[in-house]
Amino acid sequence: MPEQLFDRTSRGCTVEDLDSRLRTALLAVAETELLGDAASAAVACVETRSVPRRRPGLFARLLGGAPQPETLTAAVLLPRHLLVSVTDMRTGKTTAHSGRLADMTVTEVDPRLAVDTGVSVFTRWSNRSEAESMHVALGDDPAGVSFKDTLRHAVQAAQSG
């Protein structure tokens, strides 16, 4: 059985309480995609810190395998969209994307491939020409589990209505 890759902790919060890098990127993508005032329209918001459990082995490092970065992820659920932003804590680089709930598929990570918390979200993300999957990191704690459940229900509601 594979090892758990990351220690993840999530906290429920408001958009205003997010790390400033995550908040700035999320609000910028919401503005670009004409989604309105994301801060006031947020149905749910979570911030997750992901710390890698171990460094790559000696052989992987010799072949140029970089260690997994520590990341900070924000996920904001709007009535019809999901906003996701990730900051690589080593480089400071932040990316943000949005996707329509009605077009999403949300699945658990296959435990035969990796022991990881969070969900895989398949959709056509903003600034992408084709649909692709993105892992949304969520802790296995009450805040992460609650957001995951809320997201699943919102996707089901968007697809049925």
C-alpha positions as CSV (number, residue, x, y, z in Angstrom):
1,M,0.0,0.0,0.0
2,P,1.4,3.5,-0.9
3,E,2.5,5.9,1.8
4,Q,0.6,9.0,2.6
5,L,2.2,11.8,0.6
6,F,1.3,14.9,2.6
7,D,0.2,16.1,6.1
8,R,-2.7,18.4,5.3
9,T,-4.6,20.7,7.6
10,S,-7.7,22.7,6.5
11,R,-9.5,25.6,8.2
12,G,-12.8,27.0,7.3
13,C,-12.7,30.7,6.8
14,T,-14.0,33.7,4.8
15,V,-12.5,34.9,1.6
16,E,-11.2,38.0,3.5
17,D,-9.4,35.7,6.0
18,L,-7.4,33.8,3.3
19,D,-3.7,34.2,2.9
20,S,-3.2,37.4,0.9
21,R,-1.6,35.7,-2.1
22,L,-4.4,33.2,-2.4
23,R,-7.1,35.9,-1.9
24,T,-5.6,38.2,-4.5
25,A,-5.3,35.5,-7.1
26,L,-8.9,34.2,-6.5
27,L,-10.4,37.6,-6.7
28,A,-8.5,38.4,-9.9
29,V,-9.7,35.2,-11.6
30,A,-13.3,35.9,-10.4
31,E,-13.1,39.4,-12.0
32,T,-11.5,38.1,-15.2
33,E,-14.3,35.4,-15.5
34,L,-17.0,38.0,-14.7
35,L,-18.2,36.0,-11.6
36,G,-19.1,39.0,-9.6
37,D,-18.2,39.7,-6.0
38,A,-16.7,36.4,-5.0
39,A,-16.1,37.5,-1.4
40,S,-19.8,38.2,-0.7
41,A,-21.1,35.4,-2.9
42,A,-19.0,32.6,-1.3
43,V,-21.1,29.7,-0.1
44,A,-18.0,28.0,1.5
45,C,-14.3,28.7,1.8
46,V,-11.4,26.6,3.0
47,E,-7.6,27.1,3.2
48,T,-5.4,24.0,3.4
49,R,-1.7,23.8,4.2
50,S,0.1,20.7,2.7
51,V,3.4,19.6,4.0
52,P,5.2,16.8,2.3
53,R,5.8,13.8,4.5
54,R,9.2,12.8,3.2
55,R,11.9,13.9,0.8
56,P,12.6,11.9,-2.4
57,G,15.2,9.1,-2.0
58,L,18.9,9.5,-2.8
59,F,18.4,7.9,-6.3
60,A,15.6,10.3,-7.2
61,R,17.6,13.3,-6.0
62,L,20.6,12.3,-8.1
63,L,18.3,12.1,-11.1
64,G,17.1,15.6,-10.5
65,G,13.9,14.7,-8.6
66,A,12.9,17.8,-6.7
67,P,11.1,17.4,-3.4
68,Q,7.4,18.0,-3.3
69,P,6.8,21.6,-2.3
70,E,4.9,22.7,0.7
71,T,1.7,24.4,-0.6
72,L,-1.1,26.5,0.6
73,T,-4.4,25.9,-1.2
74,A,-7.7,27.9,-1.1
75,A,-11.0,26.6,-2.5
76,V,-14.0,28.9,-2.6
77,L,-17.4,27.6,-3.6
78,L,-19.7,30.1,-5.3
79,P,-23.3,29.4,-6.2
80,R,-22.3,28.2,-9.8
81,H,-18.5,28.0,-9.7
82,L,-15.5,26.7,-7.8
83,L,-12.4,28.9,-7.4
84,V,-9.1,27.2,-6.6
85,S,-5.8,28.9,-5.9
86,V,-2.5,27.3,-4.9
87,T,0.7,28.9,-3.6
88,D,4.0,27.0,-3.8
89,M,5.6,28.1,-0.5
90,R,9.2,27.6,-1.8
91,T,8.9,29.8,-4.9
92,G,6.0,32.0,-3.9
93,K,4.3,31.3,-7.2
94,T,0.5,31.4,-7.0
95,T,-2.0,30.1,-9.6
96,A,-5.8,30.4,-9.6
97,H,-8.5,28.8,-11.7
98,S,-12.3,28.7,-11.8
99,G,-14.7,26.0,-13.1
100,R,-18.4,25.7,-13.5
101,L,-20.1,23.3,-11.1
102,A,-22.5,22.0,-13.7
103,D,-19.6,20.8,-15.8
104,M,-17.6,19.1,-13.0
105,T,-16.9,15.6,-11.9
106,V,-15.6,15.2,-8.3
107,T,-13.8,12.0,-7.4
108,E,-11.7,10.6,-4.5
109,V,-8.1,9.9,-5.1
110,D,-7.6,6.2,-6.0
111,P,-6.1,4.7,-2.8
112,R,-4.2,2.1,-4.9
113,L,-2.2,5.0,-6.5
114,A,-1.7,7.3,-3.5
115,V,-2.9,7.8,0.0
116,D,-4.0,11.4,-0.1
117,T,-6.8,13.5,1.1
118,G,-8.7,15.9,-1.0
119,V,-10.5,15.4,-4.3
120,S,-9.8,15.3,-8.0
121,V,-12.0,17.8,-9.9
122,F,-12.4,17.3,-13.6
123,T,-13.7,20.2,-15.6
124,R,-12.6,22.9,-18.2
125,W,-10.8,25.3,-16.0
126,S,-10.5,29.0,-16.8
127,N,-7.7,29.7,-19.3
128,R,-7.7,26.1,-20.5
129,S,-9.0,25.0,-23.9
130,E,-9.8,21.4,-22.8
131,A,-11.1,19.8,-19.7
132,E,-8.5,18.4,-17.2
133,S,-8.3,17.1,-13.7
134,M,-6.9,19.1,-10.8
135,H,-6.3,17.9,-7.3
136,V,-7.9,20.1,-4.7
137,A,-6.0,19.5,-1.4
138,L,-8.2,19.2,1.6
139,G,-7.3,17.9,5.1
140,D,-8.9,14.9,6.6
141,D,-10.2,17.1,9.4
142,P,-13.7,18.6,10.0
143,A,-13.1,21.7,7.8
144,G,-11.7,19.6,4.9
145,V,-14.4,17.0,5.1
146,S,-17.2,19.6,5.4
147,F,-15.9,21.4,2.4
148,K,-15.7,18.2,0.4
149,D,-19.3,17.3,1.3
150,T,-20.6,20.8,0.5
151,L,-18.8,20.7,-2.9
152,R,-20.2,17.3,-3.8
153,H,-23.8,18.4,-3.0
154,A,-23.3,21.7,-4.9
155,V,-22.1,19.9,-8.0
156,Q,-25.0,17.4,-7.8
157,A,-27.5,20.3,-7.4
158,A,-26.0,22.2,-10.3
159,Q,-26.1,19.2,-12.6
160,S,-29.7,18.3,-11.7
161,G,-31.1,21.8,-11.9
